[in-house]
């Protein structure tokens, strides 16, 4: 199968390249980072070729896939002689961790999107909690696999350049074009990417805290403090430390009743908190739902963790950042912007502060401060220049031009003030002189982060100076996310900033928890009393640590039950005949007029663009949704054919859809009789809710000159 060859070749090429260029990185890092690097580079190669060949052939995506495979094979042929089998030798502990990570990741992806083999026709189904976002990502992916979306447009707002990071959706579309079904196209790289996230976070935590507590530095030993820190950090990545679990116990009269397996294991199917979309102060953004709805966040986050490891390793060891390493990491980071722009910006804050803090403090130890700082700046430039040089054009492209109005705004207390329960909610942000607003801020993060907060403080007390520098850079991400809004919808995209912040601070939280477990057994002097250290250690191991650990993971464990028990909804449903008819009979680049405000629209699911689809998404991307709402109403409710044709041709619409969604919309007046009487029907398909008819604008209206003259 072409898709399997495509995925395998890019993965092997990426792993080979990273192994050669970062030979001193651990095997786990090279495997995980190499896979992600392969995706980042291969997707760009595929897209550029597909875009270039699109005027020449309808199968330009296949051309892009073939060229990408050839490039990947070429990289392998060039690099394999430089590789040794010993370069990929893993410790038993690492093999076990990778195996468990893969098992969990495939389970997680399958719970959100799969094929129902027990239902007639084996329909594609999606979990209810991820149903909404799936409409966008499937539509985008199919605009490449089934459509001809070059130059690329937003499927929900056709005829204008796209303003959304679509890199992963293009990749999924390429995999579907290569033979995978929709679930496999999203789930296979998503599962491998999620496992890579776990591997890279484990490796980063192990790097930071190996050797603490007097243990061995053997990276494969359970006596290595860093190994335990890494394992706990992975658990924290999978769960969340919020106090949302309190919501669960409030549903039952007693704790024993709440703990009955039938309640938490079989019946629990909703997230305990879904702020800011309700008045709940605890956000849904701490749950795995953010990764289930946004596979591109998985790949983007894994790439950021790989780059973080690549930068932290030499900084922590006190050695120079080599040109080879800096350039590799900079190119990969710069190319990743179209995977997730908000994540790129927030990670850029972390990397920038990290490099500046280490450079300034290293230079301060020398008499010639300026010269040393300049030397460090030149080292960092090998990372910074490609990272910015490759990302800035993408930022301009995906922002609709040079203007940034609405995309970056000052919003002090972002996410905190997105809750209607916050006193700063209606003020557009926090008043820094208002004590009540600071109370909201403290309450919000205490409820959402929980005991991770005091553990971070403890980590800073116990940690080294190097640990504090890295933690300072991580906290810069938190400060940035609390001051700036990187989207037009309050409560929306900024959650990715805090998802990154939590992942970067998880190793420190884990370090403090493992440190509590390993407290000294020496005697402790408290005033006039002397406490046997063994008592302190026993209390820490058997009381403090277990209680703290439960508080850190309980909400996340209940989230797993939500994922397991979430009911499934068909993706294509009763629209499958319509989708197939469009795919077989209408042009791949056709634009359709449909009812706005709908998530699942047959033309979108068939890979075509619509004039205005789900308008909240169009508006949040910066498009003028209001004007198109008005135009849609004018076209569907036109007084005569001439008026309708004039607008349809002006807006470059190819087909008008009139079906159950348009008849039941209620958002605009619909003169179905006008289209039935005066327009040429390209075809009609019967759906469960009634027939869907497509009217051909070109065949009905003729050219724009004659219509304008008639008007």
C-alpha positions in Angstrom: 0.0 0.0 0.0 1.4 3.4 -1.1 0.5 5.1 2.2 2.4 2.5 4.3 5.5 2.9 2.1 5.2 6.7 2.3 4.9 6.7 6.1 7.6 4.0 6.6 10.1 5.7 4.3 9.8 9.2 5.9 10.1 7.7 9.4 13.2 5.7 8.5 14.8 8.6 6.7 14.1 11.0 9.6 15.5 8.5 12.2 18.6 8.0 10.0 19.2 11.7 9.6 18.7 12.5 13.3 21.0 9.6 14.3 23.8 10.9 12.1 23.4 14.6 13.1 22.7 14.0 16.8 24.9 11.0 17.6 25.1 11.7 21.3 21.3 11.9 21.8 19.8 8.8 23.5 18.3 6.2 21.3 14.7 7.0 22.5 15.2 10.6 21.5 16.6 9.8 18.1 13.8 7.3 17.3 11.0 9.6 18.5 12.5 12.8 17.2 13.5 11.2 13.9 10.0 10.1 13.2 8.6 13.5 13.9 11.4 15.1 11.8 10.5 12.8 9.0 6.9 14.0 9.0 7.9 17.6 9.1 10.3 17.5 6.2 8.4 14.9 4.0 5.1 16.8 4.3 6.7 20.0 3.0 8.3 18.1 0.1 4.9 16.5 -0.7 3.0 19.8 -0.5 5.4 21.8 -2.6 5.5 19.2 -5.3 1.7 18.7 -5.2 1.2 22.5 -5.4 3.6 22.8 -8.3 2.1 20.0 -10.4 -1.6 20.9 -9.6 -2.0 23.0 -12.8 -0.8 20.0 -14.9 -2.6 17.0 -13.4 -5.5 16.2 -11.1 -3.2 13.6 -9.4 -0.6 16.1 -8.2 -0.8 14.8 -4.7 0.2 11.3 -5.9 3.2 12.9 -7.6 4.1 14.7 -4.4 3.9 11.4 -2.5 6.1 9.6 -5.0 8.7 12.3 -5.0 8.7 12.4 -1.2 9.3 8.6 -1.1 12.2 9.0 -3.6 13.7 11.7 -1.5 13.4 9.6 1.7 14.9 6.6 0.0 17.7 8.8 -1.3 18.4 10.0 2.3 18.5 6.4 3.5 20.8 5.3 0.8 23.2 8.1 1.6 23.1 7.7 5.4 22.8 3.9 6.0 26.5 3.3 5.5 27.1 5.7 8.4 24.8 3.8 10.8 25.6 0.9 13.0 23.2 -1.6 14.7 24.6 -0.5 18.0 23.2 3.0 17.3 19.7 1.6 18.0 20.3 -0.6 21.1 17.7 0.0 23.7 17.7 -0.9 27.4 15.0 -3.3 28.6 13.3 -0.5 30.6 13.2 1.7 27.5 11.7 -1.1 25.4 9.0 -1.7 28.0 8.2 2.0 28.2 8.0 2.3 24.4 5.8 -0.7 24.2 3.4 0.6 26.8 3.4 4.0 25.2 2.4 2.6 21.9 -0.3 0.4 23.4 -1.8 3.3 25.2 -1.5 5.7 22.2 -3.2 3.3 19.8 -6.0 2.8 22.3 -6.4 6.5 22.8 -6.6 7.3 19.0 -9.0 4.4 18.4 -11.4 5.7 21.0 -11.8 8.9 19.2 -12.0 7.9 15.5 -12.5 4.3 14.2 -14.5 2.1 11.8 -17.5 0.4 13.4 -17.1 -3.2 12.1 -20.4 -4.2 13.9 -22.6 -1.8 12.0 -23.9 -2.3 8.4 -21.5 -0.8 5.9 -18.7 -0.5 8.5 -19.2 3.3 9.0 -16.5 5.7 10.2 -17.5 6.8 13.7 -16.1 9.5 16.0 -16.5 10.0 19.8 -19.1 12.6 20.8 -16.6 14.8 22.6 -14.5 15.1 19.5 -17.4 15.2 17.0 -17.2 19.0 16.3 -13.5 19.4 15.5 -13.5 16.2 13.4 -15.7 18.0 10.8 -13.0 20.6 10.2 -10.1 18.2 10.1 -11.7 15.6 7.9 -12.9 18.3 5.6 -9.5 19.8 5.3 -7.8 16.4 4.8 -10.3 15.4 2.1 -9.9 18.7 0.3 -6.5 17.2 -0.7 -7.3 13.5 -1.0 -10.7 14.0 -2.8 -10.5 17.6 -3.8 -8.0 19.9 -5.5 -7.3 22.5 -2.9 -4.4 24.3 -4.6 -3.8 27.1 -3.9 -5.1 26.1 -0.5 -8.3 27.6 0.8 -10.3 27.1 4.0 -13.0 24.6 3.2 -15.5 26.5 5.3 -14.8 29.8 3.5 -13.9 29.2 -0.1 -12.3 31.6 -2.6 -9.9 33.2 -0.2 -6.4 31.9 0.9 -6.4 29.7 4.0 -5.8 31.3 7.4 -5.4 28.1 9.4 -2.4 25.8 10.3 -3.2 22.8 8.0 0.1 20.9 7.8 -1.1 17.8 9.6 -4.4 17.7 7.8 -2.6 17.8 4.5 -0.5 14.9 5.7 -3.6 12.9 6.7 -5.1 13.7 3.2 -1.9 12.4 1.6 -2.2 9.2 3.6 -5.8 8.8 2.6 -4.8 9.4 -1.0 -2.2 6.7 -0.6 -4.8 4.1 0.4 -5.5 4.5 4.2 -9.0 5.0 5.3 -9.9 8.2 7.3 -9.3 6.7 10.8 -6.0 5.2 9.8 -4.8 8.4 8.1 -5.4 10.3 11.3 -4.8 7.6 14.0 -1.6 5.9 12.9 0.7 8.9 12.8 -1.3 10.4 15.7 -0.6 7.3 17.9 3.0 7.2 16.9 3.3 10.9 17.6 1.7 10.6 21.0 4.0 7.7 21.9 6.9 10.0 20.8 5.6 12.7 23.1 5.8 10.3 26.0 9.3 9.1 25.0 10.7 12.6 24.6 9.2 13.9 27.9 10.6 10.8 29.7 14.0 11.4 28.1 14.0 15.1 29.0 13.1 14.5 32.6 15.8 11.7 32.9 18.4 14.1 31.4 17.5 16.9 33.9 17.5 14.8 37.0 19.8 11.8 36.5 22.2 11.5 39.5 20.0 13.3 42.0 19.6 11.7 45.4 22.9 9.8 45.1 21.6 7.2 42.7 23.3 5.8 39.7 23.4 7.7 36.4 22.8 4.5 34.4 20.0 5.5 32.1 18.4 2.0 32.1 18.4 1.5 35.8 15.5 1.9 38.2 18.1 3.2 40.7 18.5 6.3 38.5 16.6 9.2 40.1 16.0 10.6 36.6 14.3 7.5 35.4 11.7 7.6 38.1 11.3 11.3 37.5 10.7 10.6 33.8 8.2 7.9 34.5 6.2 10.1 36.8 6.4 13.0 34.3 4.8 10.7 31.7 2.0 9.9 34.1 1.4 13.6 34.6 1.4 14.1 30.9 -1.4 11.6 30.5 -3.5 12.8 33.4 -4.3 16.2 34.8 -3.8 17.7 38.3 -6.9 19.8 38.5 -9.6 19.5 41.2 -12.2 18.5 38.6 -12.5 15.1 40.4 -14.5 16.9 43.1 -17.3 17.4 40.6 -17.5 13.6 40.3 -17.9 12.9 44.0 -20.5 15.7 44.3 -22.7 13.6 42.1 -23.1 10.9 44.8 -24.3 10.9 48.4 -21.3 9.0 49.8 -17.8 8.3 48.8 -18.4 4.5 48.8 -21.2 5.0 46.4 -19.0 7.1 44.1 -16.3 4.4 44.1 -18.6 1.7 42.8 -17.1 0.4 39.6 -20.4 0.6 37.8 -20.4 4.4 38.3 -16.8 5.3 37.4 -15.8 2.5 35.1 -19.0 1.9 33.1 -21.2 4.9 33.4 -18.9 7.9 33.5 -18.8 9.4 29.9 -18.6 13.2 30.3 -15.7 15.4 31.2 -16.1 16.7 34.7 -15.3 20.3 33.7 -15.8 22.0 30.3 -14.8 25.6 31.0 -14.6 28.1 29.4 -17.5 26.9 27.2 -19.7 26.9 30.4 -19.5 28.9 33.5 -17.2 26.3 35.1 -13.9 27.8 36.3 -12.1 24.5 35.6 -11.2 24.1 32.0 -11.5 21.2 29.6 -8.1 22.1 28.2 -6.3 20.1 30.8 -7.9 16.9 29.6 -6.7 14.6 26.8 -9.5 16.0 24.7 -7.2 18.7 23.4 -5.0 16.0 21.7 -8.0 14.0 20.6 -9.6 16.9 18.8 -6.3 18.2 17.4 -3.9 15.6 16.1 -1.8 18.4 14.8 -1.1 19.4 18.4 0.3 16.0 19.1 2.9 16.1 16.3 3.7 19.8 17.0 4.1 19.1 20.7 6.4 16.2 20.1 8.5 18.3 17.8 8.8 21.0 20.4 9.9 18.5 23.0 12.5 17.1 20.6 13.9 20.5 20.0 13.8 21.3 23.7 15.9 18.2 24.4 18.3 19.1 21.6 18.9 22.5 23.1 18.8 21.6 26.8 21.3 18.8 26.5 24.4 20.9 25.6 23.3 23.8 27.7 23.0 21.6 30.8 26.3 19.9 30.1 28.0 23.3 29.6 29.2 22.6 26.1 28.8 24.7 22.9 25.7 24.4 20.7 27.3 23.1 17.5 26.4 24.5 14.2 25.2 21.1 13.0 22.9 20.6 16.0 21.6 24.2 16.0 20.9 24.2 12.2 19.0 20.9 12.4 16.9 22.0 15.3 16.3 25.4 13.8 15.2 24.1 10.4 12.8 21.6 11.9 11.3 24.1 14.3 11.0 26.7 11.5 9.3 24.2 9.2 6.8 23.2 11.9 4.9 26.6 12.0 2.1 25.3 9.7 1.5 22.4 12.1 0.4 24.7 14.9 1.3 28.4 14.8 0.2 29.2 18.4 2.4 26.3 19.7 5.3 27.6 17.6 5.1 31.1 19.1 4.8 29.9 22.7 7.7 27.4 22.2 9.7 30.3 20.7 9.2 32.1 24.0 10.6 29.2 25.9 13.6 28.7 23.5 14.4 32.4 23.4 14.4 32.8 27.2 16.3 29.6 27.6 19.1 30.6 25.3 19.3 34.2 26.7 19.4 33.1 30.3 22.1 30.5 29.8 24.1 32.8 27.5 24.0 35.8 29.9 24.8 33.9 33.0 27.6 32.0 31.2 29.1 35.2 29.9 28.8 36.8 33.4 31.3 34.3 34.7 34.0 35.7 32.5 35.9 39.0 32.7 35.1 39.8 29.0 31.3 39.7 29.3 30.6 41.3 25.9 32.9 39.0 24.0 31.6 35.9 25.6 28.0 37.0 25.1 28.7 37.6 21.4 30.2 34.2 21.1 27.1 32.6 22.6 24.9 34.7 20.3 26.7 33.4 17.3 26.2 29.8 18.5 22.5 30.5 19.0 22.1 32.1 15.6 22.5 28.7 13.9 19.2 27.8 15.5 17.4 31.2 15.6 18.0 32.3 12.0 16.5 29.2 10.3 13.8 28.9 13.0 12.6 32.5 12.2 13.5 32.6 8.5 11.4 29.6 7.7 8.5 30.4 10.0 7.9 34.1 9.2 6.8 33.5 5.6 4.4 30.9 6.9 3.0 33.3 9.5 2.4 35.9 6.9 0.8 33.3 4.6 -1.5 31.8 7.2 -2.4 35.2 8.6 -3.8 36.5 5.3 -1.0 39.1 4.9 1.2 41.3 7.0 -1.6 42.6 9.2 -1.9 41.0 12.6 -4.9 42.9 14.0 -7.0 40.5 16.0 -4.4 37.7 16.0 -2.2 39.1 18.8 -3.8 41.2 21.5 -2.9 42.1 25.0 -5.2 40.2 27.3 -3.9 40.1 30.8 -5.4 37.1 32.7 -6.2 35.2 29.5 -8.2 32.0 30.1 -8.8 33.2 33.7 -11.1 36.0 32.5 -12.7 33.7 29.9 -14.8 32.2 32.7 -18.1 33.9 33.3 -17.6 33.3 37.0 -14.5 35.5 37.1 -15.0 39.1 38.2 -12.7 40.2 35.4 -14.8 38.4 32.7 -16.6 41.4 31.3 -13.7 43.8 31.6 -11.6 42.3 28.8 -8.8 41.3 31.1 -7.4 41.7 34.6 -7.0 45.0 36.4 -3.6 44.6 38.0 -4.6 47.0 40.8 -7.8 45.0 41.6 -7.2 42.6 44.5 -10.4 40.7 43.5 -9.0 40.0 40.1 -5.8 38.6 41.6 -8.0 36.4 43.7 -9.7 35.1 40.6 -6.3 34.5 39.1 -5.0 32.5 42.1 -8.3 30.5 42.4 -8.3 29.6 38.7 -4.8 28.2 38.6 -5.1 26.5 41.9 -8.3 24.7 40.8 -6.8 23.9 37.3 -3.2 22.9 38.3 -3.7 21.8 41.9 -0.9 20.4 44.0 1.5 20.9 41.0 1.9 24.5 42.2 3.6 23.7 45.6 5.6 20.9 44.0 7.0 23.3 41.5 8.1 25.6 44.3 9.7 22.6 46.1 11.5 21.6 42.9 13.1 25.1 42.8 14.3 24.7 46.4 15.8 21.3 45.8 17.0 21.9 42.2 20.3 23.1 40.9 21.1 26.4 39.4 20.7 24.8 35.9 17.3 23.5 36.9 16.2 27.0 37.9 17.3 28.4 34.6 15.3 25.9 32.6 12.3 26.4 35.0 12.5 30.2 34.5 12.3 29.7 30.7 9.2 27.4 31.2 7.6 30.0 33.4 8.1 32.6 30.7 5.6 30.6 28.7 3.1 30.9 31.5 3.6 34.7 31.8 3.3 35.1 28.0 0.1 33.1 27.9 -1.3 35.1 30.7 -0.6 38.4 29.0 -1.4 37.9 25.3 -4.3 36.5 23.3 -3.1 34.7 20.1 -6.5 34.4 18.5 -9.8 36.2 18.0 -11.9 34.0 20.3 -11.5 34.4 24.0 -11.1 31.0 25.7 -9.8 29.4 22.5 -6.4 28.9 21.1 -4.3 30.1 24.0 -4.9 26.8 25.8 -2.0 25.4 23.6 0.4 27.8 25.4 -0.6 26.4 28.8 -0.6 22.8 27.5 3.1 23.4 26.5 3.8 25.1 29.9 2.4 22.1 31.8 4.4 19.7 29.7 7.6 21.7 30.3 7.0 21.9 34.1 5.9 18.3 34.5 9.5 17.1 34.9 9.9 19.5 37.8 6.7 18.5 39.5 7.7 14.9 39.1 11.2 15.7 40.4 9.7 17.1 43.6 7.4 14.1 44.1 10.2 11.6 43.6 12.3 13.8 45.9 9.6 13.5 48.6 9.7 9.7 48.3 13.5 9.8 48.8 13.7 12.1 51.7 16.7 11.5 54.0 16.4 9.0 56.9 18.6 11.1 59.1 17.3 12.6 62.3 15.3 15.8 62.0 15.5 18.5 64.7 12.3 20.6 65.2 12.9 23.0 68.1 13.4 21.0 71.3 12.1 17.8 69.6 14.1 15.3 67.6 12.3 13.2 65.2 13.7 9.9 63.9 14.4 10.3 60.2 13.0 6.9 59.6 9.6 8.2 60.8 9.8 11.2 58.4 10.7 8.9 55.5 7.9 6.4 56.3 5.4 9.3 56.6 6.6 10.7 53.2 6.5 7.3 51.5 3.3 5.9 52.8 1.2 9.0 53.5 2.4 12.2 51.9 3.5 10.9 48.5 0.5 8.6 47.9 -2.0 11.3 48.9 -0.3 13.9 46.7 0.0 11.5 43.8 -3.7 10.6 44.0 -4.6 14.3 43.9 -2.4 14.8 40.9 -3.8 12.0 38.8 -7.4 11.4 39.9 -9.1 13.8 37.5 -7.0 12.3 34.7 -8.0 8.8 35.6 -11.6 9.8 35.4 -10.9 11.4 32.0 -9.8 8.0 30.7 -13.2 6.6 31.7 -14.8 9.5 29.8 -12.8 8.5 26.7 -13.6 4.8 27.1 -17.3 5.3 27.6 -17.9 8.2 25.2 -20.7 7.3 22.7 -19.9 7.2 19.0 -21.4 9.2 16.1 -21.1 8.4 12.4 -18.9 10.9 10.5 -20.4 10.5 7.1 -23.8 9.1 8.2 -26.7 9.4 5.9 -24.7 11.8 3.7 -22.6 9.0 2.3 -24.6 8.7 -1.0 -24.4 12.4 -1.5 -20.7 12.5 -0.9 -20.1 9.7 -3.3 -22.3 11.4 -5.9 -20.4 14.7 -5.6 -17.1 12.8 -5.8 -18.1 11.0 -9.0 -20.0 13.8 -10.8 -18.8 17.3 -9.9 -15.4 19.0 -10.3 -12.8 18.6 -7.6 -12.3 22.3 -7.1 -16.0 23.3 -7.2 -17.4 25.8 -4.7 -20.9 25.3 -3.2 -23.5 27.5 -1.6 -24.9 25.8 1.4 -26.6 26.7 4.7 -24.1 28.3 7.0 -23.6 27.2 10.6 -23.4 23.5 9.8 -20.5 21.4 10.8 -21.0 18.3 8.6 -21.8 19.4 5.1 -21.7 16.9 2.2 -19.5 19.1 -0.2 -16.9 19.6 2.6 -16.9 15.9 3.4 -16.4 15.2 -0.3 -13.3 17.5 -0.3 -15.0 20.6 -1.9 -15.2 24.1 -0.5 -18.3 25.9 0.6 -19.0 29.6 0.4 -19.7 29.8 4.2 -19.8 26.7 6.4 -19.5 26.7 10.2 -19.3 30.5 10.7 -17.8 30.6 14.2 -14.7 28.9 12.8 -14.6 31.3 9.8 -14.9 34.3 12.1 -12.2 33.1 14.5 -9.8 32.6 11.6 -10.3 36.3 10.7 -12.7 36.0 7.7 -15.6 38.3 7.2 -18.3 35.8 8.1 -21.0 38.5 8.6 -20.9 39.7 5.0 -21.1 36.1 3.7 -24.1 35.4 6.0 -25.9 38.4 4.4 -24.9 37.3 0.8 -26.0 33.8 1.5 -29.5 35.0 2.6 -29.6 37.3 -0.5 -28.8 34.4 -2.9 -31.2 31.9 -1.4 -33.9 34.5 -1.1 -33.3 36.3 -4.4 -36.4 37.9 -5.9 -35.7 36.5 -9.4 -33.2 34.6 -11.4 -31.2 37.6 -12.6 -30.6 38.8 -9.1 -29.6 35.3 -7.9 -27.3 34.8 -10.9 -25.6 38.2 -10.5 -24.7 37.4 -6.9 -23.7 33.7 -7.5 -21.4 34.7 -10.4 -20.0 37.6 -8.4 -19.2 35.3 -5.5 -17.7 32.6 -7.8 -20.1 29.9 -6.7 -20.4 26.8 -8.9 -23.3 24.9 -7.4 -26.2 25.7 -5.1 -27.2 23.0 -2.6 -30.8 22.8 -1.5 -31.5 19.9 0.8 -32.7 19.2 4.4 -30.1 21.5 6.0 -31.1 24.5 3.8 -34.9 23.8 4.3 -34.6 23.4 8.1 -32.0 26.1 8.6 -34.3 29.0 9.5 -31.3 31.4 9.2 -32.4 32.9 5.9 -35.4 33.0 3.6 -35.3 30.2 1.0 -37.1 30.4 -2.3 -36.6 26.8 -3.4 -39.3 27.2 -6.1 -37.1 29.8 -7.9 -34.2 27.3 -8.2 -36.5 24.4 -9.2 -38.2 26.5 -11.9 -35.3 28.6 -13.4 -32.1 26.7 -12.6 -30.5 23.6 -14.2 -30.2 20.8 -11.8 -26.8 19.0 -12.0 -28.3 16.1 -10.0 -30.3 15.0 -7.0 -29.6 12.5 -4.2 -32.1 11.1 -1.7 -31.1 11.4 1.9 -32.9 10.3 5.0 -34.2 13.8 5.6 -35.3 14.4 2.0 -33.7 15.0 -1.4 -30.6 17.0 -1.9 -30.4 18.9 -5.2 -27.4 20.6 -6.8 -28.1 23.4 -9.2 -25.4 24.2 -11.8 -24.7 28.0 -11.7 -22.7 28.1 -15.0 -25.3 26.1 -16.9 -28.1 28.2 -15.4 -26.7 31.7 -15.5 -24.5 31.8 -18.6 -21.5 34.2 -18.5 -21.3 37.2 -16.2 -21.5 39.7 -19.1 -24.9 38.6 -20.3 -26.3 38.4 -16.8 -25.0 41.9 -16.0 -26.5 43.2 -19.2 -29.8 41.7 -18.3 -29.7 43.3 -14.9 
